[in-house]
Amino acid sequence: MILQPVIHPVLLALLCAVPAVFVVRALIKGPRPRSLWALRLGMLVVVFVMLLRPGIPGGTSQTLATDTDVVIVVDTTASIIAEDWNGDQPRLKGVRADVQSIVDEYPGARFSLISFDATAQLRLPLTTDATALMSSIDVMLPEITDQSRGSSISVANRMLADTLSAAATSSPDRSRMVFYLGDGEQTSDTRPESFASSAKYVDGGAVLGYGTAEGGPMKKTTGRAGPQAGSGTHEGGEYIQYQGQDAKSVTDEGNLRQIAEQLGVTYQHRTASAEITLPEAPSTTTDYTASGEVGNVIELYWIAALVLIVLVAVEVLRAAMQIMRLRGLAEKNVQKRSWGPEPVARTERASASRSEGSKR
């Protein structure tokens, strides 16, 4: 038997001892029936046992370990909030949902996040903290519209290669996967660079494309969180104008397919109506034996919890019956008061009639 008390056993004993003294005293010296106080003492004992969290050793569980480094590259240019995802929602909403899917698909992996607009930025170095990754994605905003001077879809190429190279050097036994999320729209006059220099470090991944051929309007961004930052609403914020009309961003699948070919991964066009398809992590770095079997304790506190539920139910049932009994007695007393004076009045009238007859 193993005990895992929620608080120190001494404090737990003192906590339960105070009410136990009053209950035992009432059980010994209190009025009958004493079964009620015995029930309450039993409840205290059950609570004490439950808070001790008893268990038995021997339980084991297997955890899936993904010894993989996953580098996520996200486009944060103004076009990433073009409103053509699932109708009229910003593309960034789809990006966030897909990053969450990536995190769920590779448990135990190390994640790194690179964003790019006019320049590339390493937002998160390799870490197993998936919560930190999602927090970075949630607060990620597109570039400020007034500062935009055009951007290249390959601006993150060198930073990606450096990140993968460092990971390969420090952990050569781990596999590496790359996920590039963007719309492929090249707004810079320069020719996109090739991602081929990163391919030798990549064991898997995908290029995920967003947007439509019809395109979607984009709201001006100021660098502050709000409707214009990709919340999916049309409230607040002005749309970027081009020749007197709302400027629209269209996806360029040709560029995205070229990036996928250079990295040696697959391309997938993303829509809100289609489930994301993610590749399996390399089998050499994903299995159950890598993580081993983790010793566990089979919890038994739930048995005490069931006993407590039964005892509480008995107490509630008894209280309900007592209330019904008291109500019945109260109703009888009311009836007695309503019928009580009438027989007295009849007796007085009969006595008065006899007195008059005797006088006559």
C-alpha positions, 0 to 999 in steps of 0.5 A: 500500500502506498499513501500519497496524501494531499497535504502532510499527514500530521496536518491532515490528522489535525484537520480531521481531529477537531470535528472528530472530537465533537462527533465522538462526544455526541456519540457517547453522551448525546441523545438517542438515536446515536446511529446518526452520529455514528454515520457522521463519524464514518463520514469523517473517517472516509474523508480522512482515508480519501485525502490520504490517497491510498494506492498500490504499486505495479501500474505501468503506462507507456508514453509515445516519444517523438525524438524529432526537432520540428521547425515551423516557418510562418509567413507574417506579411500583411497577406497572412490576414487576407480574409479568404479563409473559411469565407471571410476570415483571415488566413492567420486563423487557419495557420494557428489551427494547423500549428496546433494540429502539428503540436498534437501530431508529434508529442514529445518533439522539440519545436522551433518557430521562425516568422518572416515578413521583411526580415526573418525572426527566430521567435522560439528556439528548440524547446519541448514546451508546446505551450510556449509555442502556441503562446507565440503563435497566439500573440503573433501579429503581421507586419505594420502596413505603413512600414511594409516595403515588400517581402520575399517568400525565401527571406527565412531561408538562411535562418532556417538552414542555420537552425537545422544545422545547429540542431543536427550538430547538437543532436545528430541522433534526432530527426528534423522536420520542417513545416512552411506555412504561407501563401507564396505571394512574392511582393519583393522585386528580387528573385526568391532564393532556394531552400535547397541548402536546408534539404540535407537536414530535413527528414520530413515535413510539409509546405502548407499553402493558404489563400484562394485564387480569387484573393481576399482583402487585407486590413491595415495593421498597426502592430497592436492586437485587435480586429485588424490583427486577424481576429476574423471580424470586420469590425474596426480597421480600414482595408488596404486600398489599391487604385481606389479599391480594396487590395486583394492578396491571392495565393501563388501555389507555384511558388509554394510547390517550388519551396516544397520541392527544394526542401524535399517535402510534400505540398498541401493546399489548406482550406477550412473544410479539409482536414490537415494531413501530416506526415508520420515522424521518422520511424527511427525516432518514434516508438514506445520503447524509446520513452520506456515504461513509467512506473505508476500507482493504481489509485484507490481513493475513488473507492473511499469517494464512493463510500462517502457518496453513499453515506451522504445520500443516507444523511440526505434521505434521513433529513428529507424524511425528517422534514416530511415528518415535521410537516405532517405534524405541523399540518395536524396541529393546524387542523386541531386549532381550526376544529378545536373551538367548535365543540366547546361552543356547542357544549356551551349552547347545550348547557345554556338550553338546559338552564333555561328549561330548568327555570321554566 
